[in-house]
Amino acid sequence: MDDLKQENITISAVEQNQYGFKVKSEKNMVFNVTANKQDGTPTKAYEVLTALPNNGMGLQKCFKFAEVENKQGGTSRYVRMIVEPEATQSAPAYTPSSGTSPQSYTPKKEEPNWEDINFGKCKHAFLVEAYKQYKTDSAITLDMIEKQAEIWATMSMRKTPKTPGDTMREGYDPQETTPLPQDDIAVETIPF
């Protein structure tokens, strides 16, 4: 199966025929999905295609296929596997005789929220240090550590609310310098 080619497609048409299905992509590429192997058992590609809602119409899938010369002198594509779209796909080599231009595939990825990631890392550092203190001081509880780590990370990262009107905690105003709310942990006793 190493000689299989692959193509990420959006299924735009599915037509049943005597051998299985003819599937068209959004680029008008035609793929054959045969119903049965030579021994009479159903092909994996056929099972996957028929299990999809509406035979996959409008869905994006990755077709892994073999190209075979047909009687008209062209090539036919026979699908062997249907899987989820691949993240990266190399474009087929362009040859003037093939009549196809190079294709590129660029998956749309969401940008990670670096503010939240960095905040989590900062909070984790505070949690690690507070946990070391917890192991030596039985008066400190895990709930107190969690609350304090959140407050300390918020202050050190100068984290602002996601939407106007949200508050980081009751009574916190980032424009105003106010002392931290008093609780059971004395900041002076914590080693970090």
Number of C-alpha atoms within 10 A of each C-alpha: 8 4 9 14 15 21 20 20 20 18 21 17 17 20 11 13 12 7 11 16 20 18 22 19 20 13 10 12 14 16 20 24 28 22 21 16 10 7 6 8 9 14 18 17 23 21 16 14 22 13 11 11 10 11 18 19 17 15 15 17 19 20 25 20 23 19 15 11 10 10 8 7 7 10 12 18 20 20 25 20 20 21 14 11 18 14 12 11 16 11 13 14 11 12 10 8 6 9 8 11 12 11 11 11 14 8 11 7 7 6 6 8 8 9 11 11 11 13 18 15 13 18 21 16 15 20 21 13 15 21 17 12 17 17 11 9 12 8 10 16 14 12 9 15 20 16 12 19 21 19 18 16 21 18 14 12 14 11 14 14 12 9 7 7 7 10 14 17 10 8 10 14 12 14 6 7 8 10 7 12 9 8 10 9 14 8 12 7 9 13 9 10
